[in-house]
Amino acid sequence: MDVSLLVQFWVVALLLALTPGADWAYAIGAGLRAPSVIPSVLGMAFGYLIVVCVVAIGVGALVAEYPMALTVLTIVGSAYLIYLGVNTLTSKPEAATASEAPLDSAAAAQFFRGAGVSGINPKGLLLLLALLPQFTSPTGWPSAAQMLVLGGLHVANCLYIYFAVALLARRILRSQPRASAIVTRASGVIMVLIGLGILVEKAAELL
């Protein structure tokens, strides 16, 4: 495996993970509202891991070959982001500190919501489909193995950064209810705007 390509990909993936977006918005919301940030962040990492595996085994190339399939995935992902954003905007602030659901059930829900945010995040999906193949070497390891390693770096970046974002949000804002409420609402707005923006962009392509 070409070490220089690996380092280049790691830098690109790190910059992408450091760019605020739907993942950041969800991580901040988890830091402010969830009993623990661990299920949410692990869920986001798991979602990206699934995408990496799909791309590595060749399904990503198959999806890219059929534009309509990619369009459907993009629309579904955008709709899910809008749903999460609206849910964040309409939920009561006290839900952040008191939940009637069992802890295990709440943790599982956070995990799968996080997996949905990253796994069908249109921007993340398209970036991995476009980026992973570009950083593989024609010699050495099989391309699938190289993409798994590169994708693993991206997942590791996301784990560190999203844990930091969620924990910083909890430490800095959770003791300030008014600021916490504002940031939570802003996170919801960001998710809705990202979802709507992608839908509008996709509609313009189809027309």
Helices and strands as residue ranges (DSSP letters): H 3-17, H 22-33, H 38-56, H 59-65, H 67-90, G 93-96, H 103-119, H 122-131, G 132-135, H 143-173, H 177-206
